[in-house]
């Protein structure tokens, strides 16, 4: 499998994770996510009174894209961390 195919596969897997019901439930029930989403919603409502519709849509897109990039980076970091922990545990047992 070439690197382009590996990247496409990784992208499909990440998309599957963030589009899953489990991930959706986690986001809807995590206290920190809920608290910060509420704060963002309040700020966006305030800002919407002062920004033209086009600028508000661009801001919402930028926020969504930034959150998505953070999600993917966090998932990949978690996967790499889990692999490293497995390697350490296997070495400690061996």
PDB file of N, CA, C and O in Angstrom:
ATOM      1  N   UNK A   1       0.861  -1.173   0.000  1.00  0.00           N
ATOM      2  CA  UNK A   1       0.000   0.000   0.000  1.00  0.00           C
ATOM      3  C   UNK A   1       0.907   1.236   0.000  1.00  0.00           C
ATOM      4  O   UNK A   1       1.788   1.372   0.849  1.00  0.00           O
ATOM      5  N   UNK A   2       0.680   2.122  -0.954  1.00  0.00           N
ATOM      6  CA  UNK A   2       1.517   3.319  -1.032  1.00  0.00           C
ATOM      7  C   UNK A   2       1.053   4.371  -0.014  1.00  0.00           C
ATOM      8  O   UNK A   2      -0.011   4.242   0.591  1.00  0.00           O
ATOM      9  N   UNK A   3       1.871   5.405   0.157  1.00  0.00           N
ATOM     10  CA  UNK A   3       1.578   6.406   1.191  1.00  0.00           C
ATOM     11  C   UNK A   3       0.288   7.175   0.914  1.00  0.00           C
ATOM     12  O   UNK A   3      -0.408   7.576   1.847  1.00  0.00           O
ATOM     13  N   UNK A   4      -0.032   7.382  -0.354  1.00  0.00           N
ATOM     14  CA  UNK A   4      -1.279   8.089  -0.699  1.00  0.00           C
ATOM     15  C   UNK A   4      -2.493   7.258  -0.257  1.00  0.00           C
ATOM     16  O   UNK A   4      -3.462   7.797   0.277  1.00  0.00           O
ATOM     17  N   UNK A   5      -2.426   5.960  -0.483  1.00  0.00           N
ATOM     18  CA  UNK A   5      -3.512   5.068  -0.072  1.00  0.00           C
ATOM     19  C   UNK A   5      -3.607   4.997   1.454  1.00  0.00           C
ATOM     20  O   UNK A   5      -4.704   4.950   2.011  1.00  0.00           O
ATOM     21  N   UNK A   6      -2.450   4.989   2.126  1.00  0.00           N
ATOM     22  CA  UNK A   6      -2.447   4.966   3.589  1.00  0.00           C
ATOM     23  C   UNK A   6      -3.096   6.222   4.150  1.00  0.00           C
ATOM     24  O   UNK A   6      -3.873   6.155   5.102  1.00  0.00           O
ATOM     25  N   UNK A   7      -2.776   7.368   3.557  1.00  0.00           N
ATOM     26  CA  UNK A   7      -3.367   8.629   4.017  1.00  0.00           C
ATOM     27  C   UNK A   7      -4.880   8.638   3.777  1.00  0.00           C
ATOM     28  O   UNK A   7      -5.639   9.107   4.625  1.00  0.00           O
ATOM     29  N   UNK A   8      -5.312   8.132   2.646  1.00  0.00           N
ATOM     30  CA  UNK A   8      -6.745   8.064   2.347  1.00  0.00           C
ATOM     31  C   UNK A   8      -7.454   7.140   3.332  1.00  0.00           C
ATOM     32  O   UNK A   8      -8.551   7.447   3.798  1.00  0.00           O
ATOM     33  N   UNK A   9      -6.826   6.007   3.647  1.00  0.00           N
ATOM     34  CA  UNK A   9      -7.397   5.071   4.609  1.00  0.00           C
ATOM     35  C   UNK A   9      -7.475   5.705   5.991  1.00  0.00           C
ATOM     36  O   UNK A   9      -8.495   5.586   6.671  1.00  0.00           O
ATOM     37  N   UNK A  10      -6.414   6.373   6.410  1.00  0.00           N
ATOM     38  CA  UNK A  10      -6.407   7.046   7.717  1.00  0.00           C
ATOM     39  C   UNK A  10      -7.502   8.107   7.772  1.00  0.00           C
ATOM     40  O   UNK A  10      -8.187   8.242   8.785  1.00  0.00           O
ATOM     41  N   UNK A  11      -7.666   8.860   6.687  1.00  0.00           N
ATOM     42  CA  UNK A  11      -8.707   9.886   6.635  1.00  0.00           C
ATOM     43  C   UNK A  11     -10.090   9.263   6.745  1.00  0.00           C
ATOM     44  O   UNK A  11     -10.953   9.799   7.440  1.00  0.00           O
ATOM     45  N   UNK A  12     -10.315   8.141   6.070  1.00  0.00           N
ATOM     46  CA  UNK A  12     -11.601   7.442   6.154  1.00  0.00           C
ATOM     47  C   UNK A  12     -11.869   6.944   7.580  1.00  0.00           C
ATOM     48  O   UNK A  12     -12.993   7.032   8.075  1.00  0.00           O
ATOM     49  N   UNK A  13     -10.836   6.427   8.225  1.00  0.00           N
ATOM     50  CA  UNK A  13     -10.996   5.935   9.596  1.00  0.00           C
ATOM     51  C   UNK A  13     -11.330   7.082  10.543  1.00  0.00           C
ATOM     52  O   UNK A  13     -12.238   6.966  11.366  1.00  0.00           O
ATOM     53  N   UNK A  14     -10.595   8.195  10.431  1.00  0.00           N
ATOM     54  CA  UNK A  14     -10.865   9.355  11.284  1.00  0.00           C
ATOM     55  C   UNK A  14     -12.274   9.888  11.051  1.00  0.00           C
ATOM     56  O   UNK A  14     -12.976  10.242  11.999  1.00  0.00           O
ATOM     57  N   UNK A  15     -12.677   9.943   9.800  1.00  0.00           N
ATOM     58  CA  UNK A  15     -14.038  10.394   9.480  1.00  0.00           C
ATOM     59  C   UNK A  15     -15.063   9.457  10.109  1.00  0.00           C
ATOM     60  O   UNK A  15     -16.069   9.911  10.654  1.00  0.00           O
ATOM     61  N   UNK A  16     -14.813   8.156  10.036  1.00  0.00           N
ATOM     62  CA  UNK A  16     -15.710   7.187  10.657  1.00  0.00           C
ATOM     63  C   UNK A  16     -15.833   7.383  12.157  1.00  0.00           C
ATOM     64  O   UNK A  16     -16.916   7.241  12.723  1.00  0.00           O
ATOM     65  N   UNK A  17     -14.724   7.708  12.795  1.00  0.00           N
ATOM     66  CA  UNK A  17     -14.750   7.935  14.249  1.00  0.00           C
ATOM     67  C   UNK A  17     -15.576   9.170  14.579  1.00  0.00           C
ATOM     68  O   UNK A  17     -16.490   9.101  15.400  1.00  0.00           O
ATOM     69  N   UNK A  18     -15.263  10.303  13.948  1.00  0.00           N
ATOM     70  CA  UNK A  18     -15.941  11.545  14.324  1.00  0.00           C
ATOM     71  C   UNK A  18     -17.389  11.597  13.845  1.00  0.00           C
ATOM     72  O   UNK A  18     -18.157  12.444  14.302  1.00  0.00           O
ATOM     73  N   UNK A  19     -17.772  10.708  12.933  1.00  0.00           N
ATOM     74  CA  UNK A  19     -19.172  10.655  12.482  1.00  0.00           C
ATOM     75  C   UNK A  19     -19.973   9.569  13.196  1.00  0.00           C
ATOM     76  O   UNK A  19     -21.152   9.375  12.901  1.00  0.00           O
ATOM     77  N   UNK A  20     -19.348   8.870  14.120  1.00  0.00           N
ATOM     78  CA  UNK A  20     -20.030   7.762  14.796  1.00  0.00           C
ATOM     79  C   UNK A  20     -20.990   8.255  15.881  1.00  0.00           C
ATOM     80  O   UNK A  20     -20.850   9.360  16.405  1.00  0.00           O
ATOM     81  N   UNK A  21     -21.956   7.417  16.196  1.00  0.00           N
ATOM     82  CA  UNK A  21     -22.905   7.731  17.273  1.00  0.00           C
ATOM     83  C   UNK A  21     -22.204   7.809  18.621  1.00  0.00           C
ATOM     84  O   UNK A  21     -22.566   8.623  19.471  1.00  0.00           O
ATOM     85  N   UNK A  22     -21.201   6.961  18.813  1.00  0.00           N
ATOM     86  CA  UNK A  22     -20.462   6.965  20.077  1.00  0.00           C
ATOM     87  C   UNK A  22     -19.771   8.310  20.275  1.00  0.00           C
ATOM     88  O   UNK A  22     -19.829   8.889  21.360  1.00  0.00           O
ATOM     89  N   UNK A  23     -19.117   8.805  19.227  1.00  0.00           N
ATOM     90  CA  UNK A  23     -18.437  10.102  19.306  1.00  0.00           C
ATOM     91  C   UNK A  23     -19.450  11.220  19.540  1.00  0.00           C
ATOM     92  O   UNK A  23     -19.203  12.125  20.337  1.00  0.00           O
ATOM     93  N   UNK A  24     -20.585  11.159  18.849  1.00  0.00           N
ATOM     94  CA  UNK A  24     -21.631  12.160  19.013  1.00  0.00           C
ATOM     95  C   UNK A  24     -22.144  12.179  20.452  1.00  0.00           C
ATOM     96  O   UNK A  24     -22.311  13.248  21.038  1.00  0.00           O
ATOM     97  N   UNK A  25     -22.393  11.005  21.020  1.00  0.00           N
ATOM     98  CA  UNK A  25     -22.857  10.926  22.405  1.00  0.00           C
ATOM     99  C   UNK A  25     -21.811  11.476  23.370  1.00  0.00           C
ATOM    100  O   UNK A  25     -22.143  12.159  24.339  1.00  0.00           O
ATOM    101  N   UNK A  26     -20.557  11.173  23.098  1.00  0.00           N
ATOM    102  CA  UNK A  26     -19.469  11.663  23.945  1.00  0.00           C
ATOM    103  C   UNK A  26     -19.451  13.188  23.961  1.00  0.00           C
ATOM    104  O   UNK A  26     -19.319  13.805  25.018  1.00  0.00           O
ATOM    105  N   UNK A  27     -19.582  13.781  22.790  1.00  0.00           N
ATOM    106  CA  UNK A  27     -19.563  15.244  22.709  1.00  0.00           C
ATOM    107  C   UNK A  27     -20.784  15.873  23.389  1.00  0.00           C
ATOM    108  O   UNK A  27     -20.681  16.923  24.022  1.00  0.00           O
ATOM    109  N   UNK A  28     -21.923  15.223  23.249  1.00  0.00           N
ATOM    110  CA  UNK A  28     -23.150  15.773  23.842  1.00  0.00           C
ATOM    111  C   UNK A  28     -23.197  15.625  25.363  1.00  0.00           C
ATOM    112  O   UNK A  28     -23.949  16.330  26.036  1.00  0.00           O
ATOM    113  N   UNK A  29     -22.390  14.702  25.902  1.00  0.00           N
ATOM    114  CA  UNK A  29     -22.460  14.427  27.332  1.00  0.00           C
ATOM    115  C   UNK A  29     -21.210  14.805  28.116  1.00  0.00           C
ATOM    116  O   UNK A  29     -21.227  14.775  29.347  1.00  0.00           O
ATOM    117  N   UNK A  30     -20.139  15.157  27.437  1.00  0.00           N
ATOM    118  CA  UNK A  30     -18.912  15.551  28.134  1.00  0.00           C
ATOM    119  C   UNK A  30     -19.115  16.947  28.739  1.00  0.00           C
ATOM    120  O   UNK A  30     -19.401  17.898  28.012  1.00  0.00           O
ATOM    121  N   UNK A  31     -18.969  17.075  30.063  1.00  0.00           N
ATOM    122  CA  UNK A  31     -19.246  18.361  30.712  1.00  0.00           C
ATOM    123  C   UNK A  31     -18.410  19.527  30.181  1.00  0.00           C
ATOM    124  O   UNK A  31     -18.929  20.631  30.013  1.00  0.00           O
ATOM    125  N   UNK A  32     -17.136  19.296  29.918  1.00  0.00           N
ATOM    126  CA  UNK A  32     -16.280  20.378  29.411  1.00  0.00           C
ATOM    127  C   UNK A  32     -16.682  20.799  28.004  1.00  0.00           C
ATOM    128  O   UNK A  32     -16.702  21.989  27.689  1.00  0.00           O
ATOM    129  N   UNK A  33     -17.001  19.827  27.162  1.00  0.00           N
ATOM    130  CA  UNK A  33     -17.426  20.154  25.801  1.00  0.00           C
ATOM    131  C   UNK A  33     -18.740  20.922  25.834  1.00  0.00           C
ATOM    132  O   UNK A  33     -18.893  21.924  25.137  1.00  0.00           O
ATOM    133  N   UNK A  34     -19.686  20.457  26.640  1.00  0.00           N
ATOM    134  CA  UNK A  34     -20.988  21.121  26.737  1.00  0.00           C
ATOM    135  C   UNK A  34     -20.828  22.551  27.244  1.00  0.00           C
ATOM    136  O   UNK A  34     -21.433  23.478  26.706  1.00  0.00           O
ATOM    137  N   UNK A  35     -20.011  22.725  28.279  1.00  0.00           N
ATOM    138  CA  UNK A  35     -19.792  24.056  28.849  1.00  0.00           C
ATOM    139  C   UNK A  35     -19.190  25.001  27.812  1.00  0.00           C
ATOM    140  O   UNK A  35     -19.640  26.137  27.662  1.00  0.00           O
ATOM    141  N   UNK A  36     -18.173  24.526  27.102  1.00  0.00           N
ATOM    142  CA  UNK A  36     -17.519  25.384  26.122  1.00  0.00           C
ATOM    143  C   UNK A  36     -18.368  25.618  24.885  1.00  0.00           C
ATOM    144  O   UNK A  36     -18.302  26.693  24.288  1.00  0.00           O
ATOM    145  N   UNK A  37     -19.160  24.636  24.492  1.00  0.00           N
ATOM    146  CA  UNK A  37     -20.081  24.821  23.356  1.00  0.00           C
ATOM    147  C   UNK A  37     -21.141  25.867  23.710  1.00  0.00           C
ATOM    148  O   UNK A  37     -21.513  26.685  22.869  1.00  0.00           O
ATOM    149  N   UNK A  38     -21.624  25.840  24.951  1.00  0.00           N
ATOM    150  CA  UNK A  38     -22.591  26.848  25.395  1.00  0.00           C
ATOM    151  C   UNK A  38     -21.978  28.243  25.356  1.00  0.00           C
ATOM    152  O   UNK A  38     -22.618  29.201  24.924  1.00  0.00           O
ATOM    153  N   UNK A  39     -20.735  28.347  25.812  1.00  0.00           N
ATOM    154  CA  UNK A  39     -20.038  29.638  25.788  1.00  0.00           C
ATOM    155  C   UNK A  39     -19.888  30.127  24.346  1.00  0.00           C
ATOM    156  O   UNK A  39     -20.143  31.296  24.055  1.00  0.00           O
ATOM    157  N   UNK A  40     -19.475  29.237  23.450  1.00  0.00           N
ATOM    158  CA  UNK A  40     -19.320  29.609  22.048  1.00  0.00           C
ATOM    159  C   UNK A  40     -20.653  30.062  21.461  1.00  0.00           C
ATOM    160  O   UNK A  40     -20.707  31.048  20.726  1.00  0.00           O
ATOM    161  N   UNK A  41     -21.716  29.353  21.781  1.00  0.00           N
ATOM    162  CA  UNK A  41     -23.046  29.719  21.276  1.00  0.00           C
ATOM    163  C   UNK A  41     -23.451  31.119  21.748  1.00  0.00           C
ATOM    164  O   UNK A  41     -23.990  31.906  20.970  1.00  0.00           O
ATOM    165  N   UNK A  42     -23.190  31.424  23.015  1.00  0.00           N
ATOM    166  CA  UNK A  42     -23.523  32.763  23.536  1.00  0.00           C
ATOM    167  C   UNK A  42     -22.721  33.845  22.809  1.00  0.00           C
ATOM    168  O   UNK A  42     -23.265  34.884  22.435  1.00  0.00           O
ATOM    169  N   UNK A  43     -21.442  33.596  22.616  1.00  0.00           N
ATOM    170  CA  UNK A  43     -20.591  34.572  21.929  1.00  0.00           C
ATOM    171  C   UNK A  43     -21.040  34.744  20.482  1.00  0.00           C
ATOM    172  O   UNK A  43     -21.109  35.866  19.980  1.00  0.00           O
ATOM    173  N   UNK A  44     -21.344  33.642  19.815  1.00  0.00           N
ATOM    174  CA  UNK A  44     -21.779  33.730  18.419  1.00  0.00           C
ATOM    175  C   UNK A  44     -23.092  34.493  18.299  1.00  0.00           C
ATOM    176  O   UNK A  44     -23.285  35.243  17.342  1.00  0.00           O
ATOM    177  N   UNK A  45     -23.990  34.310  19.251  1.00  0.00           N
ATOM    178  CA  UNK A  45     -25.255  35.064  19.220  1.00  0.00           C
ATOM    179  C   UNK A  45     -24.987  36.561  19.354  1.00  0.00           C
ATOM    180  O   UNK A  45     -25.599  37.371  18.658  1.00  0.00           O
ATOM    181  N   UNK A  46     -24.078  36.923  20.245  1.00  0.00           N
ATOM    182  CA  UNK A  46     -23.731  38.332  20.423  1.00  0.00           C
ATOM    183  C   UNK A  46     -23.070  38.886  19.168  1.00  0.00           C
ATOM    184  O   UNK A  46     -23.434  39.962  18.694  1.00  0.00           O
ATOM    185  N   UNK A  47     -22.109  38.159  18.636  1.00  0.00           N
ATOM    186  CA  UNK A  47     -21.367  38.595  17.449  1.00  0.00           C
ATOM    187  C   UNK A  47     -22.287  38.701  16.237  1.00  0.00           C
ATOM    188  O   UNK A  47     -22.094  39.564  15.382  1.00  0.00           O
ATOM    189  N   UNK A  48     -23.276  37.835  16.165  1.00  0.00           N
ATOM    190  CA  UNK A  48     -24.168  37.827  15.000  1.00  0.00           C
ATOM    191  C   UNK A  48     -24.938  39.137  14.856  1.00  0.00           C
ATOM    192  O   UNK A  48     -25.403  39.469  13.765  1.00  0.00           O
ATOM    193  N   UNK A  49     -25.073  39.872  15.944  1.00  0.00           N
ATOM    194  CA  UNK A  49     -25.766  41.159  15.877  1.00  0.00           C
ATOM    195  C   UNK A  49     -24.923  42.232  15.192  1.00  0.00           C
ATOM    196  O   UNK A  49     -25.453  43.243  14.732  1.00  0.00           O
ATOM    197  N   UNK A  50     -23.615  42.010  15.127  1.00  0.00           N
ATOM    198  CA  UNK A  50     -22.701  43.026  14.608  1.00  0.00           C
ATOM    199  C   UNK A  50     -22.044  42.671  13.275  1.00  0.00           C
ATOM    200  O   UNK A  50     -21.521  43.547  12.587  1.00  0.00           O
ATOM    201  N   UNK A  51     -22.070  41.401  12.912  1.00  0.00           N
ATOM    202  CA  UNK A  51     -21.400  40.975  11.686  1.00  0.00           C
ATOM    203  C   UNK A  51     -22.398  40.753  10.555  1.00  0.00           C
ATOM    204  O   UNK A  51     -23.520  40.305  10.790  1.00  0.00           O
ATOM    205  N   UNK A  52     -21.989  41.065   9.339  1.00  0.00           N
ATOM    206  CA  UNK A  52     -22.834  40.721   8.190  1.00  0.00           C
ATOM    207  C   UNK A  52     -22.942  39.197   8.085  1.00  0.00           C
ATOM    208  O   UNK A  52     -22.049  38.471   8.522  1.00  0.00           O
ATOM    209  N   UNK A  53     -24.026  38.733   7.509  1.00  0.00           N
ATOM    210  CA  UNK A  53     -24.301  37.297   7.378  1.00  0.00           C
ATOM    211  C   UNK A  53     -23.128  36.541   6.743  1.00  0.00           C
ATOM    212  O   UNK A  53     -22.764  35.458   7.199  1.00  0.00           O
ATOM    213  N   UNK A  54     -22.552  37.106   5.709  1.00  0.00           N
ATOM    214  CA  UNK A  54     -21.448  36.456   5.000  1.00  0.00           C
ATOM    215  C   UNK A  54     -20.232  36.283   5.919  1.00  0.00           C
ATOM    216  O   UNK A  54     -19.591  35.232   5.906  1.00  0.00           O
ATOM    217  N   UNK A  55     -19.919  37.296   6.704  1.00  0.00           N
ATOM    218  CA  UNK A  55     -18.781  37.229   7.618  1.00  0.00           C
ATOM    219  C   UNK A  55     -19.061  36.239   8.753  1.00  0.00           C
ATOM    220  O   UNK A  55     -18.161  35.517   9.183  1.00  0.00           O
ATOM    221  N   UNK A  56     -20.287  36.203   9.231  1.00  0.00           N
ATOM    222  CA  UNK A  56     -20.661  35.264  10.285  1.00  0.00           C
ATOM    223  C   UNK A  56     -20.535  33.825   9.782  1.00  0.00           C
ATOM    224  O   UNK A  56     -20.052  32.953  10.505  1.00  0.00           O
ATOM    225  N   UNK A  57     -20.963  33.580   8.557  1.00  0.00           N
ATOM    226  CA  UNK A  57     -20.842  32.237   7.976  1.00  0.00           C
ATOM    227  C   UNK A  57     -19.372  31.846   7.838  1.00  0.00           C
ATOM    228  O   UNK A  57     -19.009  30.699   8.095  1.00  0.00           O
ATOM    229  N   UNK A  58     -18.529  32.791   7.433  1.00  0.00           N
ATOM    230  CA  UNK A  58     -17.094  32.514   7.316  1.00  0.00           C
ATOM    231  C   UNK A  58     -16.487  32.203   8.678  1.00  0.00           C
ATOM    232  O   UNK A  58     -15.640  31.318   8.791  1.00  0.00           O
ATOM    233  N   UNK A  59     -16.910  32.919   9.704  1.00  0.00           N
ATOM    234  CA  UNK A  59     -16.427  32.668  11.064  1.00  0.00           C
ATOM    235  C   UNK A  59     -16.857  31.288  11.548  1.00  0.00           C
ATOM    236  O   UNK A  59     -16.056  30.554  12.127  1.00  0.00           O
ATOM    237  N   UNK A  60     -18.110  30.936  11.314  1.00  0.00           N
ATOM    238  CA  UNK A  60     -18.604  29.608  11.708  1.00  0.00           C
ATOM    239  C   UNK A  60     -17.839  28.497  10.981  1.00  0.00           C
ATOM    240  O   UNK A  60     -17.503  27.478  11.585  1.00  0.00           O
ATOM    241  N   UNK A  61     -17.567  28.691   9.694  1.00  0.00           N
ATOM    242  CA  UNK A  61     -16.792  27.702   8.933  1.00  0.00           C
ATOM    243  C   UNK A  61     -15.378  27.569   9.506  1.00  0.00           C
ATOM    244  O   UNK A  61     -14.869  26.458   9.652  1.00  0.00           O
ATOM    245  N   UNK A  62     -14.752  28.687   9.825  1.00  0.00           N
ATOM    246  CA  UNK A  62     -13.395  28.661  10.369  1.00  0.00           C
ATOM    247  C   UNK A  62     -13.365  27.936  11.711  1.00  0.00           C
ATOM    248  O   UNK A  62     -12.447  27.160  11.974  1.00  0.00           O
ATOM    249  N   UNK A  63     -14.354  28.180  12.555  1.00  0.00           N
ATOM    250  CA  UNK A  63     -14.431  27.509  13.858  1.00  0.00           C
ATOM    251  C   UNK A  63     -14.626  26.013  13.667  1.00  0.00           C
ATOM    252  O   UNK A  63     -13.952  25.208  14.310  1.00  0.00           O
ATOM    253  N   UNK A  64     -15.549  25.640  12.783  1.00  0.00           N
ATOM    254  CA  UNK A  64     -15.815  24.219  12.517  1.00  0.00           C
ATOM    255  C   UNK A  64     -14.568  23.514  11.984  1.00  0.00           C
ATOM    256  O   UNK A  64     -14.248  22.408  12.419  1.00  0.00           O
ATOM    257  N   UNK A  65     -13.868  24.145  11.051  1.00  0.00           N
ATOM    258  CA  UNK A  65     -12.654  23.549  10.486  1.00  0.00           C
ATOM    259  C   UNK A  65     -11.559  23.420  11.535  1.00  0.00           C
ATOM    260  O   UNK A  65     -10.842  22.420  11.562  1.00  0.00           O
ATOM    261  N   UNK A  66     -11.426  24.407  12.384  1.00  0.00           N
ATOM    262  CA  UNK A  66     -10.414  24.364  13.438  1.00  0.00           C
ATOM    263  C   UNK A  66     -10.724  23.246  14.430  1.00  0.00           C
ATOM    264  O   UNK A  66      -9.829  22.499  14.824  1.00  0.00           O
ATOM    265  N   UNK A  67     -11.977  23.130  14.831  1.00  0.00           N
ATOM    266  CA  UNK A  67     -12.376  22.063  15.759  1.00  0.00           C
ATOM    267  C   UNK A  67     -12.118  20.698  15.116  1.00  0.00           C
ATOM    268  O   UNK A  67     -11.614  19.792  15.779  1.00  0.00           O
ATOM    269  N   UNK A  68     -12.453  20.542  13.847  1.00  0.00           N
ATOM    270  CA  UNK A  68     -12.218  19.281  13.148  1.00  0.00           C
ATOM    271  C   UNK A  68     -10.746  18.915  13.104  1.00  0.00           C
ATOM    272  O   UNK A  68     -10.388  17.752  13.289  1.00  0.00           O
ATOM    273  N   UNK A  69      -9.889  19.901  12.860  1.00  0.00           N
ATOM    274  CA  UNK A  69      -8.448  19.643  12.836  1.00  0.00           C
ATOM    275  C   UNK A  69      -7.950  19.212  14.212  1.00  0.00           C
ATOM    276  O   UNK A  69      -7.116  18.314  14.322  1.00  0.00           O
ATOM    277  N   UNK A  70      -8.463  19.855  15.258  1.00  0.00           N
ATOM    278  CA  UNK A  70      -8.083  19.467  16.619  1.00  0.00           C
ATOM    279  C   UNK A  70      -8.565  18.047  16.941  1.00  0.00           C
ATOM    280  O   UNK A  70      -7.839  17.268  17.558  1.00  0.00           O
ATOM    281  N   UNK A  71      -9.778  17.721  16.525  1.00  0.00           N
ATOM    282  CA  UNK A  71     -10.305  16.370  16.764  1.00  0.00           C
ATOM    283  C   UNK A  71      -9.412  15.318  16.126  1.00  0.00           C
ATOM    284  O   UNK A  71      -9.028  14.342  16.770  1.00  0.00           O
ATOM    285  N   UNK A  72      -9.082  15.526  14.847  1.00  0.00           N
ATOM    286  CA  UNK A  72      -8.267  14.542  14.143  1.00  0.00           C
ATOM    287  C   UNK A  72      -6.878  14.409  14.770  1.00  0.00           C
ATOM    288  O   UNK A  72      -6.369  13.299  14.924  1.00  0.00           O
ATOM    289  N   UNK A  73      -6.271  15.534  15.129  1.00  0.00           N
ATOM    290  CA  UNK A  73      -4.956  15.483  15.761  1.00  0.00           C
ATOM    291  C   UNK A  73      -5.025  14.759  17.111  1.00  0.00           C
ATOM    292  O   UNK A  73      -4.128  13.988  17.450  1.00  0.00           O
ATOM    293  N   UNK A  74      -6.084  15.008  17.872  1.00  0.00           N
ATOM    294  CA  UNK A  74      -6.234  14.363  19.177  1.00  0.00           C
ATOM    295  C   UNK A  74      -6.442  12.861  19.031  1.00  0.00           C
ATOM    296  O   UNK A  74      -5.895  12.077  19.807  1.00  0.00           O
ATOM    297  N   UNK A  75      -7.223  12.462  18.049  1.00  0.00           N
ATOM    298  CA  UNK A  75      -7.458  11.031  17.823  1.00  0.00           C
ATOM    299  C   UNK A  75      -6.153  10.344  17.426  1.00  0.00           C
ATOM    300  O   UNK A  75      -5.818   9.287  17.961  1.00  0.00           O
ATOM    301  N   UNK A  76      -5.420  10.940  16.496  1.00  0.00           N
ATOM    302  CA  UNK A  76      -4.144  10.359  16.078  1.00  0.00           C
ATOM    303  C   UNK A  76      -3.155  10.293  17.239  1.00  0.00           C
ATOM    304  O   UNK A  76      -2.434   9.306  17.391  1.00  0.00           O
ATOM    305  N   UNK A  77      -3.123  11.334  18.049  1.00  0.00           N
ATOM    306  CA  UNK A  77      -2.245  11.337  19.218  1.00  0.00           C
ATOM    307  C   UNK A  77      -2.637  10.215  20.177  1.00  0.00           C
ATOM    308  O   UNK A  77      -1.776   9.524  20.722  1.00  0.00           O
ATOM    309  N   UNK A  78      -3.940  10.041  20.377  1.00  0.00           N
ATOM    310  CA  UNK A  78      -4.412   8.959  21.239  1.00  0.00           C
ATOM    311  C   UNK A  78      -4.027   7.593  20.720  1.00  0.00           C
ATOM    312  O   UNK A  78      -3.640   6.715  21.491  1.00  0.00           O
ATOM    313  N   UNK A  79      -4.132   7.411  19.421  1.00  0.00           N
ATOM    314  CA  UNK A  79      -3.748   6.131  18.811  1.00  0.00           C
ATOM    315  C   UNK A  79      -2.252   5.885  19.004  1.00  0.00           C
ATOM    316  O   UNK A  79      -1.849   4.790  19.397  1.00  0.00           O
ATOM    317  N   UNK A  80      -1.437   6.889  18.733  1.00  0.00           N
ATOM    318  CA  UNK A  80       0.011   6.740  18.901  1.00  0.00           C
ATOM    319  C   UNK A  80       0.378   6.500  20.364  1.00  0.00           C
ATOM    320  O   UNK A  80       1.276   5.712  20.659  1.00  0.00           O
ATOM    321  N   UNK A  81      -0.303   7.167  21.262  1.00  0.00           N
ATOM    322  CA  UNK A  81      -0.052   6.980  22.692  1.00  0.00           C
ATOM    323  C   UNK A  81      -0.412   5.566  23.121  1.00  0.00           C
ATOM    324  O   UNK A  81       0.333   4.931  23.866  1.00  0.00           O
ATOM    325  N   UNK A  82      -1.551   5.074  22.651  1.00  0.00           N
ATOM    326  CA  UNK A  82      -1.961   3.703  22.982  1.00  0.00           C
ATOM    327  C   UNK A  82      -0.940   2.696  22.455  1.00  0.00           C
ATOM    328  O   UNK A  82      -0.609   1.730  23.142  1.00  0.00           O
ATOM    329  N   UNK A  83      -0.440   2.920  21.238  1.00  0.00           N
ATOM    330  CA  UNK A  83       0.588   2.029  20.683  1.00  0.00           C
ATOM    331  C   UNK A  83       1.853   2.061  21.538  1.00  0.00           C
ATOM    332  O   UNK A  83       2.438   1.016  21.824  1.00  0.00           O
ATOM    333  N   UNK A  84       2.272   3.255  21.943  1.00  0.00           N
ATOM    334  CA  UNK A  84       3.477   3.368  22.772  1.00  0.00           C
ATOM    335  C   UNK A  84       3.288   2.685  24.112  1.00  0.00           C
ATOM    336  O   UNK A  84       4.209   2.032  24.602  1.00  0.00           O
ATOM    337  N   UNK A  85       2.124   2.817  24.712  1.00  0.00           N
ATOM    338  CA  UNK A  85       1.852   2.160  25.994  1.00  0.00           C
ATOM    339  C   UNK A  85       1.877   0.649  25.842  1.00  0.00           C
ATOM    340  O   UNK A  85       2.390  -0.061  26.707  1.00  0.00           O
ATOM    341  N   UNK A  86       1.315   0.153  24.727  1.00  0.00           N
ATOM    342  CA  UNK A  86       1.349  -1.294  24.472  1.00  0.00           C
ATOM    343  C   UNK A  86       2.779  -1.790  24.336  1.00  0.00           C
ATOM    344  O   UNK A  86       3.126  -2.849  24.861  1.00  0.00           O
ATOM    345  N   UNK A  87       3.610  -1.031  23.632  1.00  0.00           N
ATOM    346  CA  UNK A  87       5.008  -1.422  23.449  1.00  0.00           C
ATOM    347  C   UNK A  87       5.745  -1.434  24.793  1.00  0.00           C
ATOM    348  O   UNK A  87       6.522  -2.347  25.074  1.00  0.00           O
ATOM    349  N   UNK A  88       5.498  -0.424  25.608  1.00  0.00           N
ATOM    350  CA  UNK A  88       6.143  -0.365  26.924  1.00  0.00           C
ATOM    351  C   UNK A  88       5.681  -1.524  27.780  1.00  0.00           C
ATOM    352  O   UNK A  88       6.491  -2.178  28.437  1.00  0.00           O
ATOM    353  N   UNK A  89       4.376  -1.784  27.775  1.00  0.00           N
ATOM    354  CA  UNK A  89       3.842  -2.885  28.588  1.00  0.00           C
ATOM    355  C   UNK A  89       4.386  -4.225  28.103  1.00  0.00           C
ATOM    356  O   UNK A  89       4.709  -5.090  28.917  1.00  0.00           O
ATOM    357  N   UNK A  90       4.490  -4.405  26.797  1.00  0.00           N
ATOM    358  CA  UNK A  90       5.017  -5.672  26.253  1.00  0.00           C
ATOM    359  C   UNK A  90       6.485  -5.826  26.638  1.00  0.00           C
ATOM    360  O   UNK A  90       6.929  -6.937  26.930  1.00  0.00           O
ATOM    361  N   UNK A  91       7.238  -4.743  26.643  1.00  0.00           N
ATOM    362  CA  UNK A  91       8.640  -4.796  27.027  1.00  0.00           C
ATOM    363  C   UNK A  91       8.818  -5.083  28.511  1.00  0.00           C
ATOM    364  O   UNK A  91       9.765  -5.760  28.911  1.00  0.00           O
ATOM    365  N   UNK A  92       7.904  -4.565  29.323  1.00  0.00           N
ATOM    366  CA  UNK A  92       7.987  -4.767  30.764  1.00  0.00           C
ATOM    367  C   UNK A  92       7.661  -6.213  31.118  1.00  0.00           C
ATOM    368  O   UNK A  92       8.194  -6.760  32.083  1.00  0.00           O
ATOM    369  N   UNK A  93       6.785  -6.824  30.335  1.00  0.00           N
ATOM    370  CA  UNK A  93       6.382  -8.204  30.583  1.00  0.00           C
ATOM    371  C   UNK A  93       7.440  -9.170  30.064  1.00  0.00           C
ATOM    372  O   UNK A  93       7.699 -10.206  30.677  1.00  0.00           O
ATOM    373  N   UNK A  94       8.042  -8.830  28.945  1.00  0.00           N
ATOM    374  CA  UNK A  94       9.005  -9.754  28.295  1.00  0.00           C
ATOM    375  C   UNK A  94      10.280  -9.915  29.075  1.00  0.00           C
ATOM    376  O   UNK A  94      11.172 -10.652  28.655  1.00  0.00           O
TER     377      UNK A  94
END
